[in-house]
């Protein structure tokens, strides 16, 4: 094998190398750049940086002129044959080389991922006898400034090419690459035609790569290629992994905690060595003594059916899903007793012999070791075979084999668990391909004990101390099916408990969400959940909105479309006794133990001022003191009451981040990014006006320049009648001017066009006395000859603009909310997923959950269509109808004759 040439190609200059080595080795993160304002810039205005801070910025020193921007084709072509020296990669290697970079056009045959540069390459070993690492990096032309690293599966050996969808995502949800993410993956450092081939582990470097080294190497190479393609680093980077990939995700944040902002680890094989030892223990129970303990398919189904009959109704619903797993565990001894053949011998398929009962107990029980594995682990979790796990039948192909005597090596006809355990013993531990794994005692491996411990230190992801990862505000979503037949959920539960003990419950509350799913196997089972986990993670990382209990959809063909709550461990879904068994709304998450209450993480720590307005167009300043929970609302401009009018009161805890107030029943909600929603009592009567306000605003009109979908409500001055409004708007970066458009037929949403016929125009001017822009209709800013008609609040949420127009004219008053109108990438289905607390102009307050293509509210639901009637708008039909837009974790709603705003919580 030839190593690549070591010099850098001239395309990547040495100062860049130095900066990137700093990033990769020392964890120094470059400052995030503002998102590209694609819509505004494509219309001819020059790009302008967002500036959420109204204070002047010190000018940067002069820089060298920037070369003309390359076309996507040119930028991709430049990556061909790029070589990277070993010094550019954190861990020892022989450097890397791009083998091929190909621009895949958006309209290419079979391509549904948009236009992107497909990069394929190799990372060379430090030992020339070791296999290479094949890697894949995908660089979309329409980049969203974010990146995703995909983990592997099984024993790997196959390239993870980064074009896949998110695991357990909603049907028809586009792959991250199609949504504008740069993505990457690798083959774990060896090549094989089977993900159950363990022969690579005979090589030390290949084993270390599989244990996690390849992930860091690929990460480093991917970032270097991103830097060359885009001339900047991602604003946010995520790691997504399932099974071995889930182990990859957890192992990565344990070893390199600063590289990824957020991680999703599904059904992680984190106690990797314990899992393989358990595999061998199951094989020995099945096959020793001439296969006396082996269960054929009929006996296996008998065990599963007995468990289901004993426990299915413990959650209140007879639905072939055992949700109350721990309640069921208490009954498993009686279940086995009822299955025993008379006298304990094998008398046919209607009962179990004593040897077969012993096998079930080995599968069910934790494997206790006489020695510690890495991080002091001495137990491998058992499988919930008597609590709903399926190893036979229509929902899985991973059975206990078709014969009582296995082959050596074990093959597909043998128990699935044993096949992987056999490979592990042969190649990871003994390194003797002909070794009989049935002679290997996993509880006491004798002379192999030290080797088992060495392998454990390389491959396991059981370090419970992730405090550095959490300490940098990074976030982890952990999910495991309680009926997993490949990776024990009980090992994941054990790690979660150890991690909580290590970092503390407060840190877990702030940074970890652990969901367990009844009926879910290893991508199999009687309930196969689908939900938008990536959106949940992004909302958490980018907006500070932690996911709570969610709703998930079953994607099994037989029960497709039924829903259940996705409950945080240790709670589980319990049927409430009425309504459809297939609707999540008829279930509640019930504690098996005690779920620690979640305090509101979005309350400010000191007295904080928010700037915003209400649906009557009143401009408001809200001040909140978390020490006393007292608030004040100052009216800065209004048609209904004098400027300077002051209201005050005290917030009382209601639930989570929602609080009761003294504003005629209005509830206040705090969310991430410094946003507050609430209400202010009307001038008269017992009603309130919904308000929204921002902790951060900008005095720079360029910071909010973009093209938007606009939605809101307008009241007539003459008779106070209310009319919902919708359309599009543009705030220009070349001048402090604005334009609105409406569809001439519907007077509603429209794709922005500077030549639209139903249009209004004007400009804005900063008013430092009120800390808001004055909003003028007509005229031009250079002549200052427009008509003052209200104000524009330039809210900034996590650095992104969320403009709010407050109308106060001679004929109308009201509020209009702006949400970006995409110019190229449509809003992905599920992009607005989350739970929202909505306050409506009709005085109602309610919770709404968006989940994929469904919206839930109270006992009703509607069907969502994304990007209808224009890009960025979500239309609901059915029992719930209306139009939604979203920006900065805020959801706007136009329904019937009302307008509402809601916050993620």
LOGUNU-802134 format. One record per residue (C-alpha): x, y, z; residue in three letters. Coordinates in steps of 0.1 Angstrom, whole numbers, padded with zeros to 4 digits, always signed. Example, Ala and Ser with C-alpha at 12.3 -4.5 7.8 and 13.67 -1.06 7.14 Angstrom:
2
+0123-0045+0078ALA +0137-0011+0071SER 
END
This chain:
905
+0000+0000+0000UNK +0014+0034-0010UNK +0011+0063+0014UNK +0001+0096-0002UNK +0026+0124-0007UNK +0030+0145+0024UNK +0032+0181+0012UNK +0000+0202+0011UNK -0013+0210-0022UNK -0009+0247-0028UNK -0046+0252-0026UNK -0045+0250+0011UNK -0021+0275+0026UNK +0000+0272+0057UNK -0017+0299+0078UNK -0050+0281+0073UNK -0033+0249+0084UNK -0021+0265+0116UNK -0055+0279+0124UNK -0072+0246+0118UNK -0047+0226+0138UNK -0055+0250+0167UNK -0091+0242+0162UNK -0087+0205+0160UNK -0061+0200+0187UNK -0069+0227+0212UNK -0106+0229+0208UNK -0106+0266+0200UNK -0138+0273+0182UNK -0139+0302+0157UNK -0166+0327+0164UNK -0199+0318+0147UNK -0207+0338+0116UNK -0242+0351+0110UNK -0264+0330+0087UNK -0262+0340+0051UNK -0292+0362+0042UNK -0298+0343+0010UNK -0331+0358+0000UNK -0321+0394+0005UNK -0287+0389-0011UNK -0300+0371-0041UNK -0322+0401-0049UNK -0292+0422-0056UNK -0283+0438-0023UNK -0248+0431-0010UNK -0245+0407+0020UNK -0245+0425+0053UNK -0234+0409+0086UNK -0260+0406+0114UNK -0254+0428+0143UNK -0276+0420+0174UNK -0257+0444+0195UNK -0268+0481+0190UNK -0234+0494+0203UNK -0209+0506+0177UNK -0184+0480+0165UNK -0147+0487+0163UNK -0136+0486+0126UNK -0116+0457+0116UNK -0081+0463+0102UNK -0077+0462+0064UNK -0076+0428+0049UNK -0063+0415+0016UNK -0088+0418-0013UNK -0110+0387-0016UNK -0108+0367-0049UNK -0140+0365-0070UNK -0163+0338-0057UNK -0160+0305-0074UNK -0189+0287-0090UNK -0201+0255-0073UNK -0184+0235-0101UNK -0151+0253-0097UNK -0152+0250-0059UNK -0159+0213-0061UNK -0133+0207-0087UNK -0106+0223-0065UNK -0111+0195-0040UNK -0100+0168-0064UNK -0067+0152-0053UNK -0063+0175-0023UNK -0039+0158+0001UNK -0036+0164+0038UNK -0005+0156+0058UNK -0006+0135+0089UNK +0001+0166+0110UNK -0033+0180+0100UNK -0050+0151+0118UNK -0052+0149+0156UNK -0045+0111+0159UNK -0017+0092+0142UNK -0022+0085+0106UNK -0005+0085+0072UNK -0024+0116+0060UNK -0054+0117+0038UNK -0062+0123+0001UNK -0094+0131-0018UNK -0098+0105-0045UNK -0127+0122-0062UNK -0148+0153-0059UNK -0179+0154-0081UNK -0206+0180-0084UNK -0240+0163-0083UNK -0265+0185-0100UNK -0299+0190-0084UNK -0316+0176-0115UNK -0293+0146-0119UNK -0311+0113-0124UNK -0321+0097-0091UNK -0309+0127-0070UNK -0333+0141-0044UNK -0306+0157-0023UNK -0302+0190-0041UNK -0269+0201-0057UNK -0238+0191-0037UNK -0202+0183-0041UNK -0197+0146-0034UNK -0163+0140-0020UNK -0148+0105-0015UNK -0113+0099-0002UNK -0090+0078+0020UNK -0072+0084+0053UNK -0040+0063+0053UNK -0028+0042+0083UNK +0003+0050+0103UNK +0012+0013+0099UNK +0013+0005+0062UNK +0000-0030+0069UNK -0033-0017+0084UNK -0063-0011+0062UNK -0072+0024+0050UNK -0102+0045+0061UNK -0126+0053+0034UNK -0145+0085+0041UNK -0174+0105+0025UNK -0180+0142+0027UNK -0209+0159+0011UNK -0209+0197+0006UNK -0242+0212-0005UNK -0242+0243-0027UNK -0270+0258-0007UNK -0253+0253+0027UNK -0272+0261+0059UNK -0239+0266+0078UNK -0244+0234+0098UNK -0228+0199+0097UNK -0237+0164+0107UNK -0214+0134+0113UNK -0231+0100+0109UNK -0220+0071+0130UNK -0218+0035+0118UNK -0234+0001+0126UNK -0225-0035+0134UNK -0189-0043+0128UNK -0190-0016+0100UNK -0167-0022+0071UNK -0192-0004+0048UNK -0191+0032+0040UNK -0215+0055+0058UNK -0218+0080+0029UNK -0238+0108+0047UNK -0267+0108+0023UNK -0291+0089+0046UNK -0321+0102+0064UNK -0321+0107+0102UNK -0328+0073+0118UNK -0364+0070+0131UNK -0374+0102+0113UNK -0409+0108+0101UNK -0419+0093+0068UNK -0409+0114+0038UNK -0387+0136+0059UNK -0358+0147+0037UNK -0322+0137+0044UNK -0301+0163+0062UNK -0281+0168+0030UNK -0312+0178+0012UNK -0319+0203+0039UNK -0285+0220+0034UNK -0263+0202+0060UNK -0228+0193+0052UNK -0225+0156+0061UNK -0198+0130+0065UNK -0191+0094+0075UNK -0166+0066+0070UNK -0163+0028+0070UNK -0148+0026+0105UNK -0113+0019+0091UNK -0117-0014+0073UNK -0137-0029+0044UNK -0160-0059+0044UNK -0191-0072+0027UNK -0208-0080+0060UNK -0214-0059+0092UNK -0210-0091+0112UNK -0175-0098+0100UNK -0150-0092+0129UNK -0119-0104+0112UNK -0105-0068+0109UNK -0099-0068+0147UNK -0068-0090+0142UNK -0050-0057+0133UNK -0043-0033+0162UNK -0047-0001+0142UNK -0079-0013+0126UNK -0094-0022+0160UNK -0084+0011+0174UNK -0101+0028+0144UNK -0132+0008+0150UNK -0131+0017+0187UNK -0135+0054+0178UNK -0102+0067+0163UNK -0116+0067+0128UNK -0144+0091+0139UNK -0119+0118+0151UNK -0097+0113+0120UNK -0127+0117+0096UNK -0140+0147+0116UNK -0107+0165+0112UNK -0105+0158+0075UNK -0141+0169+0070UNK -0136+0202+0087UNK -0105+0209+0066UNK -0125+0202+0034UNK -0154+0224+0046UNK -0130+0252+0053UNK -0116+0250+0018UNK -0151+0248+0002UNK -0169+0275+0022UNK -0140+0295+0037UNK -0155+0292+0072UNK -0164+0266+0098UNK -0199+0254+0106UNK -0220+0274+0130UNK -0233+0242+0146UNK -0222+0206+0143UNK -0241+0175+0153UNK -0233+0138+0156UNK -0261+0113+0149UNK -0257+0075+0155UNK -0277+0043+0161UNK -0265+0010+0176UNK -0227+0009+0170UNK -0233+0045+0158UNK -0249+0053+0191UNK -0218+0040+0208UNK -0198+0061+0184UNK -0217+0092+0194UNK -0213+0086+0232UNK -0177+0075+0228UNK -0169+0106+0209UNK -0182+0131+0234UNK -0165+0112+0262UNK -0131+0115+0244UNK -0135+0148+0224UNK -0162+0167+0242UNK -0158+0200+0224UNK -0163+0190+0188UNK -0200+0186+0186UNK -0228+0209+0199UNK -0254+0182+0201UNK -0256+0144+0198UNK -0284+0119+0192UNK -0275+0084+0203UNK -0302+0058+0195UNK -0301+0023+0210UNK -0263+0027+0217UNK -0240-0003+0220UNK -0222+0016+0247UNK -0213-0014+0269UNK -0198-0030+0238UNK -0177-0056+0255UNK -0204-0065+0280UNK -0228-0070+0251UNK -0204-0094+0233UNK -0198-0113+0266UNK -0235-0116+0270UNK -0238-0129+0234UNK -0214-0156+0243UNK -0232-0164+0275UNK -0265-0168+0256UNK -0247-0191+0231UNK -0234-0213+0258UNK -0269-0216+0274UNK -0283-0226+0240UNK -0257-0249+0227UNK -0238-0266+0255UNK -0249-0301+0267UNK -0258-0310+0231UNK -0282-0281+0227UNK -0304-0291+0255UNK -0311-0255+0263UNK -0319-0245+0227UNK -0354-0231+0219UNK -0369-0236+0185UNK -0392-0211+0169UNK -0424-0225+0184UNK -0410-0225+0219UNK -0397-0190+0214UNK -0431-0178+0203UNK -0446-0196+0232UNK -0425-0176+0257UNK -0433-0143+0239UNK -0470-0150+0239UNK -0470-0159+0276UNK -0453-0127+0285UNK -0477-0107+0264UNK -0507-0123+0279UNK -0494-0117+0314UNK -0484-0080+0309UNK -0501-0064+0279UNK -0529-0048+0300UNK -0506-0035+0327UNK -0505-0002+0309UNK -0543-0001+0305UNK -0543-0010+0268UNK -0544-0044+0251UNK -0523-0034+0221UNK -0494-0060+0219UNK -0471-0034+0235UNK -0459-0039+0270UNK -0453-0004+0284UNK -0451-0011+0321UNK -0419-0031+0318UNK -0408-0030+0354UNK -0443-0040+0366UNK -0441-0069+0342UNK -0407-0079+0354UNK -0422-0087+0388UNK -0443-0114+0371UNK -0417-0132+0351UNK -0410-0160+0375UNK -0446-0170+0375UNK -0447-0169+0337UNK -0418-0193+0335UNK -0433-0216+0361UNK -0465-0218+0341UNK -0444-0227+0310UNK -0425-0256+0326UNK -0430-0290+0312UNK -0442-0317+0337UNK -0411-0331+0354UNK -0388-0306+0337UNK -0381-0327+0306UNK -0387-0316+0271UNK -0421-0329+0261UNK -0428-0308+0230UNK -0435-0273+0218UNK -0462-0265+0243UNK -0438-0261+0273UNK -0402-0256+0283UNK -0378-0280+0298UNK -0357-0269+0328UNK -0327-0264+0305UNK -0347-0242+0282UNK -0361-0222+0312UNK -0324-0217+0322UNK -0317-0203+0288UNK -0345-0178+0291UNK -0332-0168+0324UNK -0297-0163+0310UNK -0312-0141+0282UNK -0333-0122+0307UNK -0308-0117+0336UNK -0279-0093+0338UNK -0245-0110+0332UNK -0224-0104+0363UNK -0186-0105+0358UNK -0159-0115+0382UNK -0137-0087+0369UNK -0141-0050+0359UNK -0143-0038+0324UNK -0134-0002+0314UNK -0147+0025+0337UNK -0154-0001+0364UNK -0183-0018+0347UNK -0189-0053+0359UNK -0224-0061+0347UNK -0239-0065+0312UNK -0277-0058+0310UNK -0300-0086+0302UNK -0327-0086+0276UNK -0364-0080+0284UNK -0375-0113+0268UNK -0403-0117+0294UNK -0413-0080+0292UNK -0420-0077+0255UNK -0388-0082+0236UNK -0393-0103+0204UNK -0367-0127+0190UNK -0391-0146+0168UNK -0422-0138+0147UNK -0431-0112+0121UNK -0413-0082+0137UNK -0378-0095+0137UNK -0354-0118+0118UNK -0330-0120+0147UNK -0340-0153+0162UNK -0324-0181+0182UNK -0314-0200+0151UNK -0328-0231+0134UNK -0307-0259+0149UNK -0294-0270+0184UNK -0258-0274+0173UNK -0240-0243+0158UNK -0214-0242+0132UNK -0179-0230+0139UNK -0177-0202+0130UNK -0214-0195+0137UNK -0235-0185+0107UNK -0269-0171+0099UNK -0286-0204+0108UNK -0274-0200+0143UNK -0287-0176+0170UNK -0282-0140+0160UNK -0268-0130+0194UNK -0242-0158+0193UNK -0230-0150+0158UNK -0216-0116+0168UNK -0203-0130+0201UNK -0185-0158+0183UNK -0168-0133+0159UNK -0158-0111+0189UNK -0141-0140+0207UNK -0123-0152+0176UNK -0109-0119+0164UNK -0111-0093+0192UNK -0099-0115+0221UNK -0082-0148+0212UNK -0072-0138+0177UNK -0076-0174+0168UNK -0101-0178+0139UNK -0107-0215+0146UNK -0113-0209+0184UNK -0145-0225+0197UNK -0163-0197+0215UNK -0185-0221+0234UNK -0154-0229+0255UNK -0150-0193+0265UNK -0164-0184+0299UNK -0175-0148+0298UNK -0180-0145+0335UNK -0144-0157+0341UNK -0123-0158+0310UNK -0092-0170+0328UNK -0060-0162+0309UNK -0080-0140+0285UNK -0092-0117+0312UNK -0065-0091+0307UNK -0071-0091+0269UNK -0109-0087+0274UNK -0101-0056+0296UNK -0078-0042+0270UNK -0104-0046+0243UNK -0130-0030+0266UNK -0108+0001+0270UNK -0106+0004+0232UNK -0142-0002+0222UNK -0165+0007+0251UNK -0183+0040+0256UNK -0191+0037+0293UNK -0173+0067+0309UNK -0201+0083+0329UNK -0182+0117+0332UNK -0195+0138+0304UNK -0193+0170+0325UNK -0170+0188+0300UNK -0194+0181+0271UNK -0223+0194+0292UNK -0203+0222+0307UNK -0200+0238+0273UNK -0238+0238+0269UNK -0237+0208+0245UNK -0268+0186+0244UNK -0275+0149+0243UNK -0307+0131+0232UNK -0306+0094+0242UNK -0332+0069+0230UNK -0335+0031+0235UNK -0363+0007+0228UNK -0373-0014+0258UNK -0378-0044+0235UNK -0344-0043+0219UNK -0332-0078+0210UNK -0297-0068+0200UNK -0284-0042+0224UNK -0298-0044+0260UNK -0317-0012+0270UNK -0307-0021+0306UNK -0271-0014+0299UNK -0281+0021+0286UNK -0302+0026+0317UNK -0273+0016+0339UNK -0250+0041+0321UNK -0276+0069+0323UNK -0279+0063+0361UNK -0241+0062+0365UNK -0238+0094+0344UNK -0264+0111+0365UNK -0245+0101+0397UNK -0213+0115+0381UNK -0223+0148+0367UNK -0253+0155+0390UNK -0290+0157+0384UNK -0290+0195+0377UNK -0265+0190+0348UNK -0286+0161+0334UNK -0318+0183+0336UNK -0300+0210+0316UNK -0283+0189+0290UNK -0296+0153+0286UNK -0329+0138+0276UNK -0333+0100+0278UNK -0363+0084+0261UNK -0373+0048+0264UNK -0398+0033+0239UNK -0420+0003+0249UNK -0424-0023+0221UNK -0394-0010+0201UNK -0368-0035+0192UNK -0335-0029+0174UNK -0351-0011+0145UNK -0378-0038+0149UNK -0406-0046+0173UNK -0443-0041+0177UNK -0439-0003+0179UNK -0414+0014+0156UNK -0413+0051+0164UNK -0409+0080+0141UNK -0403+0116+0152UNK -0382+0146+0143UNK -0353+0142+0167UNK -0330+0165+0147UNK -0354+0194+0150UNK -0357+0187+0187UNK -0319+0188+0191UNK -0316+0219+0170UNK -0343+0237+0190UNK -0324+0228+0222UNK -0289+0238+0210UNK -0298+0268+0188UNK -0328+0281+0207UNK -0323+0268+0242UNK -0357+0250+0242UNK -0352+0215+0257UNK -0375+0187+0245UNK -0400+0173+0270UNK -0423+0143+0265UNK -0432+0141+0228UNK -0456+0122+0206UNK -0443+0096+0181UNK -0458+0077+0153UNK -0457+0040+0147UNK -0443+0031+0112UNK -0450-0007+0113UNK -0471-0016+0083UNK -0497-0034+0104UNK -0503-0005+0128UNK -0490+0024+0106UNK -0500+0058+0119UNK -0509+0051+0155UNK -0493+0074+0180UNK -0480+0072+0215UNK -0463+0096+0239UNK -0425+0095+0238UNK -0418+0095+0275UNK -0387+0105+0294UNK -0372+0077+0315UNK -0384+0063+0338UNK -0420+0072+0328UNK -0440+0051+0303UNK -0472+0056+0283UNK -0504+0047+0302UNK -0538+0045+0286UNK -0562+0068+0303UNK -0592+0045+0298UNK -0612+0063+0271UNK -0608+0071+0234UNK -0589+0054+0206UNK -0561+0031+0216UNK -0542+0044+0186UNK -0541+0081+0196UNK -0513+0094+0218UNK -0537+0120+0232UNK -0554+0092+0252UNK -0522+0083+0270UNK -0502+0100+0297UNK -0466+0095+0307UNK -0467+0077+0341UNK -0438+0075+0364UNK -0423+0041+0371UNK -0402+0059+0397UNK -0398+0096+0401UNK -0391+0118+0371UNK -0373+0148+0385UNK -0393+0180+0378UNK -0376+0203+0353UNK -0371+0238+0364UNK -0374+0266+0338UNK -0339+0270+0323UNK -0349+0302+0304UNK -0355+0325+0333UNK -0329+0353+0334UNK -0306+0353+0364UNK -0307+0390+0369UNK -0333+0418+0364UNK -0338+0419+0326UNK -0355+0442+0302UNK -0374+0431+0271UNK -0386+0452+0242UNK -0417+0443+0222UNK -0454+0450+0216UNK -0489+0436+0217UNK -0516+0428+0192UNK -0531+0464+0194UNK -0498+0477+0181UNK -0487+0491+0215UNK -0450+0494+0218UNK -0439+0480+0252UNK -0409+0476+0275UNK -0411+0447+0300UNK -0389+0444+0330UNK -0386+0412+0350UNK -0368+0405+0383UNK -0363+0368+0388UNK -0354+0373+0425UNK -0389+0386+0433UNK -0407+0373+0402UNK -0421+0409+0399UNK -0426+0424+0364UNK -0435+0458+0350UNK -0449+0467+0316UNK -0443+0503+0303UNK -0463+0515+0274UNK -0438+0534+0251UNK -0462+0542+0223UNK -0499+0535+0219UNK -0532+0547+0203UNK -0552+0535+0233UNK -0533+0549+0263UNK -0507+0576+0271UNK -0470+0568+0267UNK -0455+0561+0301UNK -0485+0541+0313UNK -0472+0515+0337UNK -0486+0481+0348UNK -0469+0458+0373UNK -0475+0425+0390UNK -0460+0392+0401UNK -0456+0360+0382UNK -0466+0328+0399UNK -0454+0293+0388UNK -0478+0275+0366UNK -0459+0248+0348UNK -0423+0246+0335UNK -0415+0280+0319UNK -0451+0292+0319UNK -0463+0315+0347UNK -0495+0331+0358UNK -0497+0369+0359UNK -0518+0398+0371UNK -0528+0407+0335UNK -0565+0395+0334UNK -0554+0359+0332UNK -0526+0362+0307UNK -0498+0336+0311UNK -0462+0345+0306UNK -0438+0321+0289UNK -0400+0323+0287UNK -0381+0305+0260UNK -0345+0302+0247UNK -0327+0331+0230UNK -0342+0357+0253UNK -0379+0357+0242UNK -0408+0364+0264UNK -0445+0360+0255UNK -0473+0371+0277UNK -0501+0397+0279UNK -0511+0431+0290UNK -0545+0440+0304UNK -0567+0459+0280UNK -0575+0495+0289UNK -0610+0484+0300UNK -0627+0451+0306UNK -0614+0418+0318UNK -0594+0407+0287UNK -0558+0409+0279UNK -0537+0416+0247UNK -0511+0390+0237UNK -0476+0405+0238UNK -0442+0393+0227UNK -0408+0409+0236UNK -0371+0404+0231UNK -0342+0406+0254UNK -0319+0414+0224UNK -0326+0440+0197UNK -0305+0457+0171UNK -0303+0493+0160UNK -0287+0483+0127UNK -0314+0480+0100UNK -0290+0458+0080UNK -0292+0432+0108UNK -0328+0425+0099UNK -0326+0428+0062UNK -0341+0398+0045UNK -0373+0386+0027UNK -0401+0375+0050UNK -0435+0359+0052UNK -0456+0383+0071UNK -0486+0374+0093UNK -0506+0394+0118UNK -0537+0412+0127UNK -0551+0447+0119UNK -0579+0466+0137UNK -0599+0494+0122UNK -0597+0527+0140UNK -0632+0535+0129UNK -0650+0505+0143UNK -0623+0483+0160UNK -0631+0454+0137UNK -0602+0428+0135UNK -0588+0413+0103UNK -0560+0388+0101UNK -0532+0398+0076UNK -0508+0377+0056UNK -0484+0384+0028UNK -0447+0389+0022UNK -0423+0417+0031UNK -0388+0428+0023UNK -0364+0448+0045UNK -0336+0461+0023UNK -0299+0460+0034UNK -0290+0487+0008UNK -0312+0513+0024UNK -0335+0513+0054UNK -0366+0508+0032UNK -0393+0482+0032UNK -0419+0468+0009UNK -0449+0445+0015UNK -0468+0424-0011UNK -0500+0405-0010UNK -0516+0380-0035UNK -0540+0401-0056UNK -0565+0373-0056UNK -0564+0361-0020UNK -0550+0392-0003UNK -0527+0366+0015UNK -0493+0350+0013UNK -0473+0355-0019UNK -0438+0348-0030UNK -0420+0381-0028UNK -0417+0400-0060UNK -0404+0436-0062UNK -0429+0442-0090UNK -0460+0428-0070UNK -0492+0448-0078UNK -0508+0448-0043UNK -0480+0465-0025UNK -0470+0492+0000UNK -0436+0508+0007UNK -0418+0529+0032UNK -0388+0531+0054UNK -0376+0528+0090UNK -0355+0551+0112UNK -0339+0543+0145UNK -0354+0561+0175UNK -0329+0559+0204UNK -0353+0574+0229UNK -0376+0544+0226UNK -0351+0518+0215UNK -0371+0509+0184UNK -0374+0518+0147UNK -0400+0543+0137UNK -0420+0528+0108UNK -0429+0552+0080UNK -0453+0546+0052UNK -0444+0563+0018UNK -0416+0587+0013UNK -0379+0580+0013UNK -0353+0580+0042UNK -0332+0607+0025UNK -0361+0631+0024UNK -0377+0620+0057UNK -0411+0626+0041UNK -0430+0595+0050UNK -0460+0592+0073UNK -0452+0578+0108UNK -0474+0547+0111UNK -0459+0527+0140UNK -0427+0510+0149UNK -0405+0480+0141UNK -0390+0460+0169UNK -0358+0444+0156UNK -0357+0413+0178UNK -0326+0392+0177UNK -0329+0356+0188UNK -0296+0337+0190UNK -0282+0361+0165UNK -0311+0358+0140UNK -0335+0386+0131UNK -0371+0383+0142UNK -0388+0416+0132UNK -0421+0427+0147UNK -0441+0455+0131UNK -0465+0474+0154UNK -0490+0494+0134UNK -0504+0527+0148UNK -0518+0548+0119UNK -0547+0571+0114UNK -0568+0542+0101UNK -0555+0510+0117UNK -0535+0494+0145UNK -0521+0460+0151UNK -0492+0436+0149UNK -0473+0418+0121UNK -0448+0390+0127UNK -0420+0384+0102UNK -0406+0349+0094UNK -0379+0343+0067UNK -0393+0333+0033UNK -0368+0307+0019UNK -0354+0315-0015UNK -0340+0280-0024UNK -0343+0253+0003UNK -0380+0247+0012UNK -0388+0244+0049UNK -0384+0207+0057UNK -0414+0188+0070UNK -0411+0188+0107UNK -0388+0218+0108UNK -0413+0235+0132UNK -0417+0205+0154UNK -0422+0212+0191UNK -0446+0221+0219UNK -0459+0257+0218UNK -0478+0278+0243UNK -0500+0301+0222UNK -0518+0333+0231UNK -0544+0344+0206UNK -0560+0377+0198UNK -0594+0362+0207UNK -0583+0359+0243UNK -0576+0321+0243UNK -0544+0304+0255UNK -0536+0269+0246UNK -0509+0243+0240UNK -0502+0231+0205UNK -0478+0204+0193UNK -0465+0202+0158UNK -0451+0168+0149UNK -0441+0161+0113UNK -0472+0165+0092UNK -0496+0166+0122UNK -0507+0193+0146UNK -0523+0184+0179UNK -0544+0207+0201UNK -0565+0194+0230UNK -0585+0165+0216UNK -0582+0175+0180UNK -0556+0172+0153UNK -0550+0185+0118UNK -0528+0176+0088UNK -0499+0200+0080UNK -0486+0208+0045UNK -0453+0225+0045UNK -0444+0253+0020UNK -0480+0259+0011UNK -0491+0283-0004UNK -0455+0297-0005UNK -0422+0286+0008UNK -0419+0288+0046UNK -0456+0287+0053UNK -0473+0257+0069UNK -0510+0251+0062UNK -0531+0230+0086UNK -0563+0213+0075UNK -0589+0191+0092UNK -0602+0196+0128UNK -0574+0222+0132UNK -0570+0246+0104UNK -0550+0277+0097UNK -0516+0289+0086UNK -0483+0289+0106UNK -0450+0306+0102UNK -0420+0301+0125UNK -0389+0322+0133UNK -0366+0321+0163UNK -0386+0295+0182UNK -0418+0316+0178UNK -0448+0302+0160UNK -0474+0325+0144UNK -0509+0313+0138UNK -0537+0327+0116UNK -0570+0309+0122UNK -0604+0321+0113UNK -0606+0357+0125UNK -0578+0355+0150UNK -0540+0358+0152UNK -0518+0341+0177UNK -0482+0338+0187UNK -0466+0309+0206UNK -0432+0300+0221UNK -0414+0267+0221UNK -0413+0254+0256UNK 
END
